[in-house]
């Protein structure tokens, strides 16, 4: 039996006597290479092992987490949790995950090559990026990790999970009269980063962005959002609206909308942990069986996503992050999609531009997000392509694109075919009507 | 393991790294103990105590850092990580750079009046409940959140230059957050103190008023109009002024952005970059401020860096590496999120200095504009010299009077153009704590602040 298994079992044993108890352990090995100023600046090798225990007696609860640093760590974790529960006021009764049989087969999220990664492999990948880019790379990182976890609880849950995580974040810079910047990311489970494609994209973005001009005026137009921008905007709006905890507390705009139309009829989204994606799994991090479920079908809201805290868990209680293995054991499970897939259309991005009379294709926002409660957004455009009568007529920056994502998702004009993974969401390029662009 | 034994392991790790060829090496341990209580609508949502930490070994090969980490002081594990650090630092580059670390010594405790460890957990839970219950002033407040959290961080660092130092950091945070709804819309507001002081932060605060204020203001925002858009006069409040300091100029003044010539402020020392009224600092020594540190994560004492003096750009923040690359002294800005994360140049408390106006005078003197009220978040743009600052809400100002509230909106523009347009600053300067990521991760605790500040910038908000 591994140290991880021993620690989780002994922690749960120590919590016998409480109405509800849970122990979660995680071990990770993480390798990272950093590029700074177009040279390899740091290489890291990190090992992490940690434990969280939770228990409840009726409505009183305790919780603690520790880094496993020796033989006494499990006892220390239990001691702290017991000290906490002694002070806990009464609240609503707490119940952790119920045991259940697997509902899907292994999504294939383990890549043996990640387990065997050495600093030399990372060096070689970083150097290939530098060599293929053709412009400066002021900042980039490639991080790969193995993650092995186990969760047990007093209801009979006892499940393990293992996965590999491969993450890359890359920036580029073109040094002209006006500098230009490019950004690319990679989210996956296998060591299949398309380094040369990323290098080429970074170079193109940086050169295009260097030619951008500040937008002047104020106009209404269509917005075309590629996956790298749209993913975060959908997660902060649609992701928040289907989050069972937000529904439970009445702060989701869609709290009463199951069975109703919330989006254009061409929009379908499915939470699909059956395919390789950073958080795909057979059981969630609380031990509830995961499953494939339609969230929006033909524009109609079908279900919310829930963890055990919400009740009637859909297997979406997650501690792990889609980009970072470190620290997962410290996090209380929260509702997350495991792999929210937006059904793609059949248009290329070029064809979408051709079919747009007046619009902007946003290559990069400063920070793509919408307000969780209202869906409002006003976002700084770092690089956008202005479209007139089906053609790109200029590159703009230093302007604000404004709108509302809950309105936008009801005003979808076109859906592209370029389905791309960004974190826990996989989306194609989409075009929406009703945005506004303002500049000086 | 006793502290002396742990320190001995750190010394052995540094010796091992030097023996294996590291030009410079340090070993840093960190234990972070966190306690927190969060309530929602009068019920406990979360009550937690946790203890995390580890040992970070760092070897400088002359042009590259190698890192290794261990989760315990187990001698074998730490020495294995030390060997990995040296292996990771190997590089055949002909360029060799010597670092000039400060030699720091001693055992430094946090400067707090009431150490959180001395306070019963019941009182901490009660603080969260008090913040929550104080928000129950109106049925339109559908979510009342009260939160208390404390962090006690114990650091130790040994390096090959002779440093042997340990220090403690304490942080205490309270927050009330209200969400109000009227059947059509939902809006939020928040309030609460944060500090590197101890539990006196809670005992000295009027929790009842903090909670009631959050609820009152969330309700007010329900009647807010959509924010106007275009290039206009903006009066930023101290929180948004701080966000501008941090995003517009702060990130671009981090030494690593300069050594790789990514920042629009590269070679800017001595240049006019703002109105004569503008002076700006990064100061890790502000007593009690959320971003204050006694030492950075390389063992360099925190310092006060003047970034802009009366509109003229003065200089950058540095880690050991960036200071050596530019031939200057480190400024105590080499920070890491935790023992598992890399050290690089980060801000501490970043703020604009005061002017000589009263807030009300400044509003009365404004013909048409928008007054900001609290920030949401922001994003830097060192390459393009722009920024993005999201405001929680604001007020329209017409003919010297506040006319009505407006919903969340965003500010943007060219940093130098905006700071050059500043024509009035208030006497009052406030700092507000938060978290700062660099790029997309590596979160460290900082504060930002400044006076009420009037300038021209692009404004826009969604419906």
Interface residues (C-beta under 8 A of the other chain):
Chain A: X30 X32 X34 X36 X37 X38 X39 X40 X41 X42 X43 X44 X45 X46 X47 X48 X49 X50 X52 X61 X62 X63 X64 X65 X66 X67 X68 X69 X70 X76 X77 X80 X81 X83 X84 X85 X87 X88 X89 X91 X92 X119 X136 X138 X139 X169 X171 X173 X175 X179 X180 X181 X218 X249 X250 X251 X253 X323 X324 X326 X327 X330 X332 X366 X367 X370 X371 X373 X374 X375 X376 X377 X378 X379 X380 X382 X397 X398 X399 X400 X402 X403 X404 X407 X436 X438 X439 X440
Chain B: X1 X40 X41 X43 X44 X46 X47 X48 X49 X50 X51 X52 X53 X54 X63 X64 X65 X66 X67 X68 X69 X70 X71 X72 X73 X74 X81 X84 X85 X87 X88 X89 X91 X93 X120 X121 X122 X125 X129 X142 X143 X179 X181 X185 X186 X187 X188 X227 X229 X230 X231 X256 X257 X259 X260 X261 X262 X264 X340 X341 X342 X377 X379 X381 X383 X384 X386 X387 X388 X390 X407 X408 X409 X410 X412 X413 X414 X439 X440 X441 X458 X459 X460 X461 X462 X463
